[in-house]
Amino acid sequence: MNGKTIFRTLAAGLVGATALAATAVAQQPAPIKIGVVTPLSGTYTPIGQQVRWGLELAAKQINAAGGIAGRPVSLIFEDEEANPAVAVQKAEKLFQVEKVDFLTGTVNSGSTLAVAQLAERNAKLAATTVSFADSITTDKCSPNMFRVNARAGQQSAALAAWLSKTKPQANVFYLGPDYEMGRSTVAAFKASAEKDGAKSSGEVFAPLDSKDYTQYFGQIRAARPQVLYTSVAGNDTVRLLTQLQDFGLLSTITVVGASGTVTSQNIGAIGAAAEGFATGVGYSPQIDTPENKAFVKAFQDAYKTDPDLYGADSYGLLYAYKAAVEKAGATDTDKVRAALEGLSWQTPQGTKTIRAGDHQAMQPMYVVRITKGKFDIIAQVPADAAIGPDACTRF
């Protein structure tokens, strides 16, 4: 065989290999792109981390089992900085440039409300696994936004019922972050607590990422509350609870709060100041079911820490989306929306159902109290007793 023959043979082989590779690529199904706009920097970074971990664990498991309708899941992350203006900018990029099929991850309730409007304009669907503000699925509901986590009203119903039994007619003071979520959670718990006999003695709202909460301690002392309710979150909780401890207030009041106030991500930094904190929540690593035990083990193996409610709800969302797409037989917005409405599916928390009228997930609720660094379940409220009425009128 002469040189020219060898060259032609090698060239033919190279062309053939390239053609086979191109054919193989062409035969691979296109991924389903899911955009994730979540805080990867700033005071809510610990929350964004759990969101990321929950989604990544679910995506890994789903892809290992063949994907969604035979298509792999691809997660594309953007940092929202817990800022609604930034969230809209990043979500627009994901919709217009990345052409994502679905969007999730927003933490700040203002971000979720803004992204809901953007999703409508782009004819795409989105879901939150974190935001608490009742308005997201009540008076500001959107046909293109779903919520698979418990809203403020569900958390409050569970916590207020427990408080009325342990501290009947308690005097309660409220301290929340000064934005949509903070004001919504305070209003929701105040309504539930007063309905169950509690008395309100005052409220303050602190800027997000506050460094000094001691400026509010004079008002708290003057009100002489038995209970302090707070809905600060992330690193803000670390500062608030440790400052309360340093100034001796934790010895005279019981601190309760929203479900995201103390989590597995910030409890280590809070330390002993978290002891006795109680909350109404849709998830605890101590839920005693085979499904949750398997989830907790997989999460711990992957990330060397316990999941919290944000990790669990984000994990569960991908399985809801998978079920909806496979039921719809497509990723088309209208078809997936119809499939999500009324959907029941299994999660680490148990069975969840998305109420069709307002896109709010129904789920059992728990009261959890921190004892020696552990989130102990001390009470439970059935899903239908915690959900409240459907107050969405837009669709």
Solvent accessible surface area in square Angstrom, and as a share of the most:
residue,aa,sasa,rsa
1,M,168,0.75
2,N,94,0.48
3,G,54,0.52
4,K,149,0.63
5,T,40,0.24
6,I,77,0.39
7,F,145,0.60
8,R,144,0.53
9,T,78,0.45
10,L,121,0.60
11,A,38,0.30
12,A,66,0.51
13,G,45,0.43
14,L,124,0.62
15,V,100,0.57
16,G,31,0.30
17,A,57,0.44
18,T,82,0.48
19,A,53,0.41
20,L,132,0.66
21,A,56,0.44
22,A,58,0.45
23,T,65,0.38
24,A,50,0.39
25,V,101,0.58
26,A,84,0.65
27,Q,139,0.62
28,Q,121,0.54
29,P,69,0.43
30,A,65,0.50
31,P,55,0.35
32,I,1,0.00
33,K,66,0.28
34,I,0,0.00
35,G,0,0.00
36,V,0,0.00
37,V,0,0.00
38,T,0,0.00
39,P,0,0.00
40,L,59,0.30
41,S,51,0.33
42,G,53,0.51
43,T,13,0.07
44,Y,2,0.01
45,T,46,0.27
46,P,24,0.15
47,I,8,0.04
48,G,0,0.00
49,Q,53,0.24
50,Q,0,0.00
51,V,1,0.00
52,R,77,0.28
53,W,50,0.18
54,G,0,0.00
55,L,0,0.00
56,E,59,0.26
57,L,11,0.05
58,A,0,0.00
59,A,8,0.06
60,K,149,0.63
61,Q,58,0.26
62,I,2,0.01
63,N,58,0.30
64,A,93,0.72
65,A,86,0.67
66,G,45,0.43
67,G,4,0.04
68,I,0,0.00
69,A,64,0.49
70,G,48,0.46
71,R,68,0.25
72,P,54,0.34
73,V,11,0.06
74,S,38,0.25
75,L,37,0.18
76,I,37,0.19
77,F,37,0.15
78,E,26,0.12
79,D,30,0.15
80,E,0,0.00
81,E,85,0.38
82,A,9,0.07
83,N,60,0.31
84,P,49,0.31
85,A,75,0.58
86,V,27,0.15
87,A,0,0.00
88,V,43,0.25
89,Q,121,0.54
90,K,45,0.19
91,A,0,0.00
92,E,60,0.27
93,K,88,0.37
94,L,0,0.00
95,F,7,0.03
96,Q,91,0.41
97,V,105,0.61
98,E,50,0.22
99,K,128,0.54
100,V,0,0.00
101,D,30,0.15
102,F,2,0.01
103,L,1,0.00
104,T,0,0.00
105,G,0,0.00
106,T,2,0.01
107,V,7,0.04
108,N,6,0.03
109,S,0,0.00
110,G,18,0.17
111,S,0,0.00
112,T,0,0.00
113,L,21,0.10
114,A,27,0.21
115,V,0,0.00
116,A,6,0.04
117,Q,110,0.49
118,L,3,0.02
119,A,0,0.00
120,E,55,0.25
121,R,165,0.60
122,N,28,0.14
123,A,65,0.50
124,K,56,0.24
125,L,5,0.02
126,A,0,0.00
127,A,1,0.01
128,T,0,0.00
129,T,1,0.01
130,V,6,0.03
131,S,2,0.01
132,F,10,0.04
133,A,0,0.00
134,D,27,0.14
135,S,11,0.07
136,I,3,0.02
137,T,1,0.01
138,T,19,0.11
139,D,102,0.53
140,K,101,0.43
141,C,1,0.01
142,S,4,0.03
143,P,31,0.19
144,N,7,0.04
145,M,4,0.02
146,F,2,0.01
147,R,0,0.00
148,V,1,0.00
149,N,2,0.01
150,A,6,0.05
151,R,21,0.08
152,A,1,0.01
153,G,17,0.16
154,Q,0,0.00
155,Q,8,0.04
156,S,3,0.02
157,A,31,0.24
158,A,0,0.00
159,L,2,0.01
160,A,1,0.01
161,A,37,0.29
162,W,29,0.10
163,L,5,0.02
164,S,33,0.21
165,K,167,0.71
166,T,69,0.40
167,K,68,0.29
168,P,91,0.57
169,Q,120,0.53
170,A,1,0.00
171,N,36,0.19
172,V,0,0.00
173,F,4,0.02
174,Y,1,0.00
175,L,0,0.00
176,G,0,0.00
177,P,2,0.01
178,D,68,0.35
179,Y,39,0.15
180,E,53,0.24
181,M,11,0.05
182,G,0,0.00
183,R,119,0.44
184,S,20,0.13
185,T,1,0.01
186,V,3,0.02
187,A,61,0.47
188,A,13,0.10
189,F,0,0.00
190,K,50,0.21
191,A,65,0.51
192,S,24,0.15
193,A,2,0.01
194,E,82,0.37
195,K,179,0.76
196,D,63,0.33
197,G,29,0.28
198,A,14,0.11
199,K,114,0.48
200,S,45,0.29
201,S,38,0.25
202,G,28,0.27
203,E,73,0.33
204,V,14,0.08
205,F,34,0.14
206,A,0,0.00
207,P,84,0.53
208,L,57,0.28
209,D,62,0.32
210,S,12,0.08
211,K,127,0.54
212,D,66,0.34
213,Y,1,0.00
214,T,37,0.22
215,Q,119,0.53
216,Y,26,0.10
217,F,7,0.03
218,G,50,0.48
219,Q,94,0.42
220,I,1,0.00
221,R,122,0.44
222,A,85,0.66
223,A,23,0.18
224,R,208,0.76
225,P,10,0.06
226,Q,88,0.39
227,V,0,0.00
228,L,0,0.00
229,Y,6,0.02
230,T,0,0.00
231,S,1,0.01
232,V,1,0.01
233,A,4,0.03
234,G,2,0.02
235,N,56,0.29
236,D,1,0.00
237,T,0,0.00
238,V,30,0.17
239,R,49,0.18
240,L,0,0.00
241,L,1,0.00
242,T,37,0.21
243,Q,31,0.14
244,L,0,0.00
245,Q,79,0.35
246,D,113,0.58
247,F,106,0.44
248,G,38,0.36
249,L,6,0.03
250,L,45,0.23
251,S,101,0.65
252,T,100,0.58
253,I,18,0.09
254,T,34,0.20
255,V,11,0.07
256,V,0,0.00
257,G,1,0.01
258,A,3,0.02
259,S,3,0.02
260,G,1,0.01
261,T,0,0.00
262,V,4,0.02
263,T,7,0.04
264,S,24,0.15
265,Q,52,0.23
266,N,4,0.02
267,I,27,0.14
268,G,68,0.65
269,A,70,0.54
270,I,6,0.03
271,G,39,0.38
272,A,80,0.62
273,A,5,0.04
274,A,1,0.01
275,E,93,0.42
276,G,30,0.29
277,F,5,0.02
278,A,0,0.00
279,T,6,0.03
280,G,0,0.00
281,V,6,0.04
282,G,5,0.05
283,Y,6,0.02
284,S,1,0.01
285,P,31,0.20
286,Q,79,0.35
287,I,9,0.05
288,D,112,0.58
289,T,46,0.27
290,P,107,0.68
291,E,96,0.43
292,N,0,0.00
293,K,122,0.52
294,A,65,0.51
295,F,6,0.03
296,V,17,0.10
297,K,128,0.54
298,A,27,0.21
299,F,0,0.00
300,Q,73,0.32
301,D,81,0.42
302,A,51,0.40
303,Y,45,0.17
304,K,167,0.71
305,T,37,0.22
306,D,46,0.24
307,P,0,0.00
308,D,7,0.04
309,L,13,0.07
310,Y,3,0.01
311,G,0,0.00
312,A,0,0.00
313,D,5,0.03
314,S,0,0.00
315,Y,25,0.09
316,G,3,0.03
317,L,3,0.02
318,L,0,0.00
319,Y,61,0.23
320,A,0,0.00
321,Y,2,0.01
322,K,46,0.19
323,A,34,0.27
324,A,0,0.00
325,V,3,0.01
326,E,76,0.34
327,K,140,0.59
328,A,27,0.21
329,G,66,0.64
330,A,27,0.21
331,T,32,0.19
332,D,76,0.40
333,T,24,0.14
334,D,98,0.51
335,K,108,0.46
336,V,2,0.01
337,R,50,0.18
338,A,65,0.51
339,A,4,0.03
340,L,4,0.02
341,E,52,0.24
342,G,42,0.40
343,L,17,0.09
344,S,62,0.40
345,W,16,0.06
346,Q,115,0.51
347,T,6,0.04
348,P,5,0.03
349,Q,5,0.02
350,G,24,0.23
351,T,69,0.40
352,K,2,0.01
353,T,43,0.25
354,I,1,0.00
355,R,46,0.17
356,A,48,0.38
357,G,27,0.26
358,D,3,0.01
359,H,0,0.00
360,Q,0,0.00
361,A,0,0.00
362,M,46,0.21
363,Q,1,0.00
364,P,30,0.19
365,M,0,0.00
366,Y,15,0.06
367,V,0,0.00
368,V,3,0.02
369,R,91,0.33
370,I,4,0.02
371,T,51,0.30
372,K,178,0.75
373,G,41,0.39
374,K,122,0.51
375,F,34,0.14
376,D,46,0.24
377,I,59,0.30
378,I,60,0.31
379,A,33,0.26
380,Q,110,0.49
381,V,23,0.13
382,P,81,0.51
383,A,25,0.19
384,D,106,0.55
385,A,67,0.52
386,A,4,0.03
387,I,10,0.05
388,G,32,0.30
389,P,114,0.71
390,D,66,0.34
391,A,51,0.40
392,C,13,0.08
393,T,128,0.75
394,R,132,0.48
395,F,83,0.35
